[in-house]
Amino acid sequence: DLLKYFNSGAAETARALKGFVTEFKSVFSDADTEILLVSPVHISRSVLKHPIFKELYGENAVRESERFAQYISQTAKETGAYFLDAAEYASASDMDGVHMDAEDHEKLAKAVASEIKLILFRE
């Protein structure tokens, strides 16, 4: 979403997600289905030193990535979806500043699994 050539940001992504959630709920309105929106981890400043990604992303992507949780959590509230901020549990690796390493994937997977259990077993 934050690649330079998309020229998009957190607000645009949240609007698109709102459309997806709204469409899903209209198609599956009779289903007992819950939706969990997960905002991504932040892009770290190490992306600016990566030989390839520094050209694909930039300073704006680093800043904008920190705004995803704000916008996506608002979309979750507006649509009745659940929300999880991945950046509270995991980080982009210093290798490229965008992708998570195995350890952070595991941390995020555990957080998502825990949230799904809470959603499924709420009274």
N, C-alpha and C positions, 0 to 999 in steps of 0.2 A: 503494500500500500504506500509506503513512503519512498519508493524508488523515485529518483528525480523525474524520469520520463512519464510517470503517472500524474505528476503535479497534483497530488491529492494529500489529504491530511486526516487527522483524527475525526473531525466533524463530518467530513464526507463519508468516511468509513462507517461511522455511527448511523448516518442517514441510510446508507445501503443496508446495514444490519436491520434497521427498523423496518425497511421494506421486506426483507427476507422473513422476519418474524411475523409481520402482519400477513404476508402471503401464506406462510406455513399454517398460521392459526385459522385462516379462512378456508383453506383446503381441508384441514384436519380438525375442524371446529367441534366435531362430536367425539374426538379422541381425548382420553385422559392423559395428555402429554404435557410435560414440563420442558422448558427451554432454559439452558444455561449458556449465557454469553460470557466469554473469557477474553479479557483484554490482553494483548501481548506483553511480553517482557520489553523493557526499554532497550533501545539501541544504545550501546555504550560508545564513549568517545574513541575507543580503540578502532572503530570503523573508519575513522578519519586517517588512520595510519596504514590501513590494509591496502595492498597494491591494486586490487580490483574494486573492492567495495567503496573505497573513498571517492571513486568517480561515479558510482551508482547512487550513493546516498550523499550525505553532506551534513553540515552543521544543523541545518533546519530539520533534518530527519531525526537527529539526536534530540533536539528540543521537542519536536512534535510527538515523538514516541512517548514522551512523558505525559501527554494529554489524552491518550487513549482511554485510560481508566475513567477519567472525568466524563467523557462523552458516552462511552459504552455503558457505564453504570446508569447514566440518565436514560439512555435508550431502554435498558432493562426495566427501570422503574415505569417508564411510559407504556411499555408493552406487557408488563406483568411477567417478565422473564426473570430468572435468577442471574446473579452476577458474581464473577470471580476475577480478581486482578492478579494475573500471572506474575506481575512484577513484585508482588508481596512474597512470592515463594521461590522465584528463580530469576536468573540473570543471564544476559547474553555473555558468551565466553569472550575472553580477551583475545582469542585467536583471530576473530573477524569482527567482533562487536555486534553481530546480528543474531547468530545461531547459538543455541544452548549446547553445552557439553552433556555427556551422559549423566553426570551427577545432578545437574539442574533439570534435565528431563525427568529424572526419577523424583526429585522434589516436587515438580509441578504435577506429575502423574499422581502422586500421593494426595496432593491438595485437591485435585479434580475428583479423584475417587472418593475422598472424604466428603466433599460438597455434594456429590451425586447421592451418596448414602443419606446425607441429611435431607436432601430433597425428596428422595423416595420414601423415607420413613417418618416424615413429618406427620404430626397428628392434626 
